[in-house]
């Protein structure tokens, strides 16, 4: 991984997020964190096995700093990158996530990402409905993941189409959506906060989901942070760059 990834991801992320584009802030930070971990391995000339550990720890630290959630960064490493628990990686990941949170909070303070109102629920049937809701959302999550994989497979089958054509189509759709419903575009934080505040109806949430399912399948790049970082882990300590790599199922 090259050091040029750092300024490119930082400047590109700042410009995209600053202008309100639909970009998650975790993408640049995960890739920047993984790059920093790999550069540390190269600078200090550590052992070959340390490259994989530092890549995972750096990626987790990037996610933790993006969402002010150190445990989420560690879970991201074990669930998405390694797919298993390793004590050595766990120690490095928790240390990196803690350091990332300390730096982030020293710069911008400790602020909540979402404000959750107080909810008073009776034991029955309130908690029973929570269990039902959790099961429904879990099933929807599985269906969504399968749609993502199916969409990526569909995109791989139409490689003969120049990339400028789907990019123009997606840009036109997003531009039209931003023109008609300005609050529907962006990183998604405002929509989530609106749901927590009770300001979005089920019909509007269904519209958001449909737009994401239709456009996200073709807009999603194969170098998605989790896939990209996982590929770098498999290539470490060999010199590799995530850009241009296409996932294979």
C-alpha positions as MATLAB code, in Angstrom:
seq = 'XXXXXXXXXXXXXXXXXXXXXXXXXXXXXXXXXXXXXXXXXXXXXXXXXXXXXXXXXXXXXXXXXXXXXXXXXXXXXXXXXXXXXXXXXXXXXXXXXXXXXXXXXXXXXXXXXXXXXXXXXXXXXXXXXXXXXXXXXXXXXXXXXXXXXXXXXXXXXXXXXXXXXXXXXXXXXXXXXXXXXXXXXXXXXXXXXXXXXXXXXXXXXXXXXXXXXXXXXXXXXXXXXXXXXXXXXXXXXXXXXXXXXXXXX';
ca = [
       0.000    0.000    0.000;
       1.361    3.369   -0.997;
       1.608    6.465    1.166;
      -0.219    8.416   -1.559;
      -3.433    6.749   -0.393;
      -3.463    8.988    2.693;
      -3.709   12.438    1.053;
      -5.980   11.132   -1.704;
      -8.474    9.586    0.701;
      -8.303   12.526    3.111;
      -8.785   15.272    0.539;
     -11.354   13.291   -1.420;
     -13.308   12.432    1.715;
     -13.295   16.012    2.986;
     -14.475   17.359   -0.364;
     -17.185   14.712   -0.736;
     -18.504   14.983    2.816;
     -18.171   18.753    2.899;
     -20.325   19.136   -0.191;
     -23.030   16.801    1.120;
     -22.386   13.891   -1.207;
     -23.616   10.408   -0.345;
     -20.390    9.083    1.130;
     -19.953    7.286    4.418;
     -17.187    8.754    6.533;
     -16.055    5.281    7.587;
     -14.787    4.445    4.085;
     -11.847    6.876    3.939;
     -10.941    6.426    7.608;
     -10.829    2.619    7.371;
      -8.587    2.718    4.319;
      -6.390    5.445    5.801;
      -6.029    3.495    9.046;
      -5.098    0.314    7.204;
      -2.566    2.262    5.138;
      -0.973    3.766    8.252;
      -0.692    0.302    9.790;
       0.992   -1.062    6.686;
       3.370    1.924    6.518;
       4.347    1.396   10.164;
       5.235   -2.192    9.325;
       7.428   -1.025    6.455;
       9.118    1.828    8.341;
       9.985   -0.221   11.413;
      10.837   -3.320    9.323;
       8.824   -5.699   11.459;
       8.254   -9.375   10.876;
       6.072  -10.619    8.055;
       3.273  -11.689   10.403;
       3.089   -8.216   11.944;
       1.884   -6.648    8.690;
      -1.432   -8.465    8.920;
      -1.894   -7.459   12.545;
      -1.146   -3.791   11.901;
      -3.435   -3.683    8.865;
      -6.342   -5.045   10.879;
      -5.660   -2.788   13.861;
      -5.381    0.288   11.647;
      -8.635   -0.476    9.839;
     -10.452   -0.968   13.131;
      -9.043    2.266   14.507;
     -10.294    4.136   11.446;
     -13.825    2.841   11.944;
     -13.710    3.548   15.681;
     -12.683    7.148   15.089;
     -15.363    7.646   12.431;
     -18.231    6.619   14.709;
     -16.810    7.350   18.178;
     -17.234    3.637   18.936;
     -14.124    1.635   19.918;
     -15.981   -1.658   20.330;
     -17.492   -1.295   16.863;
     -13.989   -0.977   15.411;
     -12.889   -4.188   17.092;
     -16.011   -6.071   16.030;
     -15.486   -4.840   12.467;
     -12.030   -6.437   12.439;
     -13.170   -9.822   13.759;
     -16.436   -9.991   11.815;
     -15.514   -8.494    8.444;
     -11.742   -8.811    8.065;
     -10.460  -11.846    9.938;
     -13.700  -13.818   10.367;
     -12.268  -15.260   13.578;
     -10.892  -14.192   16.955;
      -7.137  -14.011   17.522;
      -5.689  -12.820   20.811;
      -2.713  -11.082   19.248;
      -4.878   -9.150   16.811;
      -7.381   -8.374   19.572;
      -4.745   -6.720   21.757;
      -3.419   -4.642   18.873;
      -6.916   -3.702   17.677;
      -8.185   -2.593   21.087;
      -5.015   -0.573   21.649;
      -5.309    1.091   18.238;
      -9.033    1.823   18.697;
      -8.417    3.322   22.133;
      -5.615    5.518   20.792;
      -7.772    6.614   17.853;
     -10.615    7.578   20.196;
      -8.251    9.516   22.449;
      -6.899   11.525   19.507;
     -10.341   12.078   17.990;
     -11.885   13.284   21.242;
      -8.947   15.570   21.956;
      -9.528   17.258   18.587;
     -13.319   17.529   18.337;
     -14.517   16.538   21.797;
     -16.702   13.682   22.992;
     -20.033   14.202   21.283;
     -22.828   11.752   20.631;
     -23.399   10.835   17.012;
     -27.128   10.241   17.601;
     -29.448   11.555   20.273;
     -31.725    8.744   21.408;
     -34.876    9.818   23.292;
     -35.877    8.075   26.490;
     -38.140    5.110   25.857;
     -40.429    3.713   28.530;
     -41.578    0.178   27.770;
     -43.561   -2.229   29.868;
     -42.245   -5.710   30.425;
     -45.074   -7.268   28.416;
     -45.742   -6.902   25.550;
     -43.013   -4.246   25.095;
     -39.933   -6.449   25.342;
     -41.659   -9.188   23.367;
     -42.142   -6.718   20.504;
     -38.446   -5.846   20.677;
     -37.619   -9.526   20.177;
     -39.967   -9.701   17.207;
     -38.474   -6.526   15.741;
     -34.960   -7.926   16.153;
     -35.917  -11.086   14.282;
     -37.524   -9.138   11.454;
     -34.540   -6.795   11.103;
     -32.155   -9.757   11.128;
     -34.065  -11.379    8.268;
     -34.073   -8.098    6.344;
     -30.317   -7.793    6.929;
     -29.704  -11.225    5.425;
     -31.871  -10.337    2.424;
     -30.043   -7.039    1.967;
     -26.628   -8.714    2.030;
     -27.750  -11.233   -0.584;
     -29.017   -8.378   -2.750;
     -25.604   -6.718   -2.487;
     -23.821   -9.864   -3.634;
     -26.336  -10.437   -6.430;
     -25.957   -6.836   -7.564;
     -22.175   -7.105   -7.669;
     -22.463  -10.300   -9.697;
     -24.793   -8.515  -12.096;
     -22.328   -5.668  -12.501;
     -19.520   -8.147  -13.183;
     -21.548   -9.659  -16.026;
     -21.848   -6.324  -17.826;
     -18.174   -5.411  -17.827;
     -18.329   -4.580  -21.513;
     -20.347   -1.484  -20.704;
     -18.012    1.521  -20.349;
     -17.855    2.696  -16.727;
     -18.806    6.215  -17.795;
     -22.325    5.078  -18.720;
     -23.435    3.660  -15.318;
     -21.607    6.537  -13.614;
     -23.607    9.045  -15.658;
     -26.878    7.222  -14.965;
     -26.250    7.037  -11.238;
     -25.143   10.663  -11.122;
     -28.300   11.736  -12.932;
     -30.545    9.743  -10.596;
     -28.817   11.087   -7.484;
     -28.951   14.622   -8.875;
     -32.671   14.318   -9.576;
     -33.234   12.898   -6.101;
     -31.274   15.749   -4.532;
     -33.314   18.256   -6.537;
     -36.670   16.799   -5.507;
     -35.838   15.696   -1.957;
     -32.705   17.487   -0.673;
     -32.929   15.828    2.732;
     -32.741   12.374    1.166;
     -29.078   12.665    0.136;
     -25.982   12.767    2.266;
     -24.248   10.382    4.632;
     -27.476    9.174    6.230;
     -27.016   10.610    9.723;
     -29.906   13.056    9.342;
     -32.241   10.283    8.197;
     -31.283    8.070   11.138;
     -31.773   10.922   13.590;
     -35.132   11.658   11.970;
     -36.194    8.064   12.565;
     -35.126    8.271   16.206;
     -37.078   11.504   16.625;
     -40.151    9.998   14.985;
     -40.093   12.457   12.088;
     -40.071    9.922    9.216;
     -43.084    7.866    8.243;
     -42.894    4.241    7.132;
     -43.646    5.304    3.559;
     -40.667    7.638    3.511;
     -38.370    5.028    4.995;
     -39.562    2.576    2.364;
     -38.705    5.133   -0.338;
     -35.195    5.573    1.096;
     -34.708    1.804    1.117;
     -35.874    1.415   -2.466;
     -33.555    4.170   -3.693;
     -30.621    2.602   -1.877;
     -31.368   -0.878   -3.208;
     -31.750    0.328   -6.793;
     -28.758    2.657   -6.988;
     -26.412    1.128   -4.434;
     -25.981   -2.144   -6.300;
     -24.499   -0.350   -9.292;
     -22.740    2.437   -7.417;
     -20.950    0.152   -4.972;
     -17.360   -0.415   -5.957;
     -15.632   -3.762   -5.442;
     -12.991   -1.929   -3.391;
     -15.489   -1.421   -0.563;
     -13.495   -0.804    2.667;
     -14.168   -4.196    4.224;
     -13.397   -6.102    1.040;
     -10.412   -3.913    0.288;
      -8.929   -4.273    3.765;
      -9.586   -8.015    3.753;
      -7.730   -8.300    0.440;
      -4.803   -6.344    1.846;
      -4.698   -8.704    4.823;
      -4.463  -11.683    2.498;
      -1.660  -10.040    0.512;
       0.383   -8.799    3.448;
       3.300   -8.425    3.683;
       3.607   -8.300   -0.099;
       3.344   -4.894   -1.686;
      -0.223   -4.420   -2.827;
      -2.588   -1.641   -3.627;
      -6.323   -2.044   -3.181;
      -7.227    0.190   -6.095;
      -8.205   -1.643   -9.216;
      -8.727   -4.972   -7.505;
     -11.996   -6.708   -8.248;
     -13.517   -9.170   -5.826;
     -14.180  -12.726   -6.942;
     -16.730  -15.006   -5.495;
];
